[in-house]
């Protein structure tokens, strides 16, 4: 009779143990995201605008910049610390420094090294920074690595920046983020 009662009790305890394990908070997955939006660049007297689509994870980046009509201007990828840029003309260039690579190919520097943090409203870790916060405790601007990043608007649903302005020297980049998604 004890054996008849013991089996369901052990099964019940096993189920509780499994459910208890499922309830233990786990470390969140590595921070990754997908975003899409619009970009406007002014470099000296020249200006351009287009669309941006970006998938970011700690191990990789895939970024596509396209014209307002949807034609690809540049595709930038990062794998194993190497950035590769493919132009609309089919020219492929690679380098470990994304700013030098984008300057060579596009004529202006895209600050990819810090951008994945900056678009989320935070400084890049490990570098000196000057951050200003608003009354809502969100960053209104930050200065880091020679760049000034202004946070012009936040998406209320996600709490993430939706409009940014990045400036350095005679380069002015405006980014309007239309959609945010956590990377799968």
C-alpha positions as CSV (number, residue, x, y, z in Angstrom):
1,X,0.0,0.0,0.0
2,X,2.9,2.4,0.8
3,X,4.4,1.7,-2.6
4,X,1.1,2.5,-4.3
5,X,1.1,6.0,-2.6
6,X,4.9,6.5,-3.0
7,X,4.9,6.5,-6.8
8,X,2.4,9.3,-7.4
9,X,4.1,11.3,-4.6
10,X,7.5,11.0,-6.3
11,X,6.0,11.9,-9.7
12,X,4.4,14.9,-8.0
13,X,7.7,15.9,-6.4
14,X,9.5,15.5,-9.7
15,X,7.0,17.7,-11.4
16,X,7.4,20.4,-8.7
17,X,11.1,20.2,-9.0
18,X,10.9,20.7,-12.8
19,X,8.5,23.6,-12.4
20,X,10.7,25.1,-9.7
21,X,13.7,24.9,-12.1
22,X,11.7,26.6,-14.8
23,X,10.8,29.5,-12.4
24,X,14.4,30.2,-11.5
25,X,15.4,33.4,-13.3
26,X,18.0,32.8,-15.9
27,X,20.5,35.2,-17.3
28,X,19.0,37.2,-20.1
29,X,20.2,36.2,-23.6
30,X,23.1,38.2,-25.0
31,X,21.7,41.7,-25.9
32,X,20.8,41.8,-29.6
33,X,18.3,43.8,-31.5
34,X,16.9,44.5,-34.9
35,X,15.9,48.0,-36.0
36,X,14.8,49.8,-39.1
37,X,14.4,53.4,-39.8
38,X,15.7,56.4,-41.8
39,X,19.0,58.0,-41.9
40,X,20.1,61.5,-43.1
41,X,23.8,62.3,-43.4
42,X,25.4,65.7,-43.9
43,X,29.2,65.8,-44.5
44,X,30.4,69.3,-45.2
45,X,28.4,70.6,-48.1
46,X,27.2,67.2,-49.2
47,X,24.1,65.4,-47.9
48,X,22.3,62.1,-48.5
49,X,19.4,60.2,-47.0
50,X,18.0,56.7,-47.0
51,X,16.8,53.8,-45.1
52,X,18.6,51.6,-42.6
53,X,18.0,48.1,-41.5
54,X,20.3,46.6,-38.8
55,X,20.6,43.3,-37.0
56,X,23.0,43.4,-34.1
57,X,24.2,40.7,-31.7
58,X,27.5,40.5,-29.8
59,X,28.9,38.1,-32.4
60,X,27.8,39.8,-35.5
61,X,26.3,42.9,-37.2
62,X,24.3,43.0,-40.5
63,X,23.5,46.6,-41.6
64,X,21.9,47.6,-44.9
65,X,21.8,51.3,-46.0
66,X,19.5,51.8,-48.9
67,X,18.4,54.8,-51.0
68,X,14.9,56.4,-50.4
69,X,13.7,54.3,-53.3
70,X,15.0,51.0,-51.7
71,X,18.2,50.5,-53.8
72,X,21.1,49.2,-51.7
73,X,23.8,51.7,-51.1
74,X,26.0,49.7,-48.7
75,X,25.8,46.5,-46.8
76,X,28.0,46.3,-43.8
77,X,28.7,43.1,-41.8
78,X,30.8,42.2,-38.8
79,X,32.1,38.8,-38.0
80,X,35.0,37.8,-35.8
81,X,36.0,41.5,-35.3
82,X,36.3,42.1,-39.1
83,X,34.0,44.6,-40.8
84,X,33.1,44.0,-44.5
85,X,31.4,46.6,-46.7
86,X,29.8,45.7,-50.0
87,X,28.9,48.7,-52.2
88,X,26.1,49.0,-54.7
89,X,28.7,48.7,-57.4
90,X,29.8,45.3,-56.0
91,X,33.1,46.5,-54.5
92,X,33.9,44.5,-51.3
93,X,36.3,45.9,-48.7
94,X,37.2,44.6,-45.2
95,X,39.0,46.1,-42.2
96,X,39.0,45.8,-38.4
97,X,38.2,49.5,-38.0
98,X,34.6,50.3,-39.1
99,X,35.0,54.1,-39.2
100,X,38.0,54.0,-41.5
101,X,36.2,51.4,-43.7
102,X,33.0,53.5,-44.0
103,X,35.0,56.7,-44.7
104,X,36.9,55.0,-47.5
105,X,33.8,53.5,-49.1
106,X,31.1,56.1,-48.3
107,X,33.1,59.3,-47.8
108,X,31.9,59.6,-44.2
109,X,32.4,57.7,-40.9
110,X,29.7,55.5,-39.5
111,X,30.6,55.0,-35.8
112,X,29.7,51.3,-35.7
113,X,32.0,50.5,-32.7
114,X,29.8,52.6,-30.3
115,X,26.6,52.8,-32.2
116,X,25.0,49.6,-30.9
117,X,25.1,51.1,-27.4
118,X,24.3,54.6,-28.4
119,X,21.1,53.7,-30.2
120,X,19.9,52.1,-27.0
121,X,20.5,55.3,-25.1
122,X,23.6,54.3,-23.2
123,X,27.4,54.9,-23.5
124,X,29.8,52.3,-24.8
125,X,31.4,50.5,-21.8
126,X,35.1,51.1,-21.2
127,X,35.4,54.6,-22.6
128,X,35.3,58.0,-21.0
129,X,31.9,59.6,-21.3
130,X,29.9,62.7,-20.4
131,X,26.2,61.9,-20.2
132,X,23.3,64.4,-19.6
133,X,20.0,63.1,-18.3
134,X,16.5,64.6,-18.4
135,X,13.9,64.7,-15.6
136,X,12.7,61.3,-16.8
137,X,16.1,59.8,-16.2
138,X,16.7,59.1,-19.9
139,X,19.8,60.3,-21.6
140,X,19.4,63.6,-23.4
141,X,22.9,63.6,-24.8
142,X,26.3,61.9,-24.4
143,X,29.8,62.6,-25.6
144,X,32.1,59.7,-26.2
145,X,35.0,58.8,-28.5
146,X,34.8,62.3,-30.1
147,X,31.1,62.0,-31.0
148,X,28.2,63.9,-29.5
149,X,24.9,62.0,-29.5
150,X,21.7,63.8,-28.9
151,X,18.5,61.9,-28.0
152,X,15.7,63.8,-29.6
153,X,12.8,61.4,-28.9
154,X,12.1,58.1,-27.2
155,X,9.6,55.4,-28.2
156,X,7.1,55.2,-25.3
157,X,6.3,51.6,-25.9
158,X,9.9,50.3,-25.8
159,X,11.5,53.1,-23.8
160,X,14.3,53.1,-26.4
161,X,15.4,56.1,-28.5
162,X,13.5,56.8,-31.6
163,X,15.3,59.8,-32.9
164,X,19.0,60.5,-32.6
165,X,21.6,63.0,-33.9
166,X,25.2,62.1,-34.0
167,X,27.8,64.8,-34.7
168,X,31.6,64.9,-35.0
169,X,33.6,67.6,-36.8
170,X,31.7,68.4,-40.0
171,X,29.7,65.2,-40.0
172,X,26.0,65.2,-38.9
173,X,24.1,61.9,-38.9
174,X,20.3,61.9,-38.0
175,X,18.7,58.6,-37.3
176,X,14.9,58.1,-37.0
177,X,14.1,54.6,-35.8
178,X,10.7,53.4,-37.0
179,X,10.8,49.9,-35.4
180,X,12.7,48.0,-32.7
181,X,12.7,44.2,-32.1
182,X,14.6,42.0,-29.8
183,X,16.8,39.7,-31.8
184,X,15.6,36.1,-32.0
